[in-house]
Structure formats: structure tokens, C-alpha cells
Amino acid sequence: MDINSIFNQFNFEVGPGDNYRKAYFLNEGAIIMIDDINFTEVENGSKDFVKKYSSKYKIIKEIKTFNNHCHPRFWNGVMIIKKNKICL
């Protein structure tokens, strides 16, 4: 099983700020993981996106690292965003 089929199975998107155009097509409850949030541009762009679409997306976790490249798992920081379930 390749990594793309795993991500598709769980409706999981990984990537820096240029992947937000894909967020429109994600299912409700989908998880988006943004890396490199230690960089101001990435953090601000991610927060701007969530603010603009606050009825659809919510930041559920932010992990910033002490400095760039210092953590073996979170490297330059990560942010987890969840697409809200829409109640009709």
C-alpha cells in the first residue's frame, strides 16, 4: 500500500500553505496537517485561512518547536486543522 492510498483512506492532507485549494474538496471531519508553522508566513497564512472559513475549519492543535530543525518529529512546528461537520 502506498502513502497516497493511506492518506486517501483517512482523508488526510499534508502540506504547506499552497495546498489550501484542495481543502474545498475534503470531507467533513477531514484532518489537515500543516508543517513549518515556525515560519511566520506559514503560521499567518494558516491562521488567515481558518479565520476566513471559521464556520468550516478549526485549529485543533499547534506545536511550535524551540527553533528550526530542533525536534525529530515536529521539525519546524506543525498545526492540525479539522474540517467541521456541518449540521443542517
N, C-alpha and C positions, 0 to 999 in steps of 0.2 A: 504494500500500500504506500503510495507516495504522499508527501506532505500536503499537496493541494487537495487530495481526496479527504484527508483528515480534516483540514480547515473547512471544506465544503460540508462535511458531515455535521460539524458543530456550528456552522455559520459563524466562523471566526475570521476576523480581518486583522492583519498585522501590517503596520507600515507607518512611515512618517506622514506629514501633513498633506502630501499630494494624493492620498487615497480617499479623501473625503467625498469625492464624486461617486464613489462606489457605495457609500453609506446609504444612499437613497434606496438601493435595491436589497438591503439586508432585511431579514425577517424581524418581527417584533421579538424582543428578548435577546437579540444578537449582541455579541461582545466585540468591541473594537479595542485593540491594544496599540497604543502609540508609544514608540520608543524615542529616545533622545530629548525628553522634556527638560533636561538640564539646560538646553539651549533655549534662550528667551523666545526666539521666533517660533519654535515648535510648541512651546508651552502656551504662548499667547494665541497662536493660531488655533490650537486645540480648544482652548477655553472660549475663544470667539465663536467657533463652530457650535459648541454646546450652548452658549448663550443665545445665539441666533435661532437655534432649533430646540430650545429648552423644553418644549412640550413633547419632543420626540426622543431626546437623548439626555443622559445623566452621567456625570463623572462618579464612578463608584470607588475609585482608588487612585491615588497619586503616590508614587515612590520616587523621591529625588535622592540622588547619591551625593556624598560629600564633595566630590569633584569628578570631573570627567574621567571615564575609564577606570574607576576605582573599585567597582563592585563586580564580582564574577558573574552574577545573574542579572543585575539591573543596570549595569554598564553606565549609561548616561541618563538614567531615570526612565520610568515608564508611567503611563497613565492608562487606566482601564475605563472605557466608556461603554454604557449599555443603552441599547435602543429600547425605549419604554414600550410596554404593551398598551395599546390604545383601547380604551373601554368605550363601547358605543352605547 
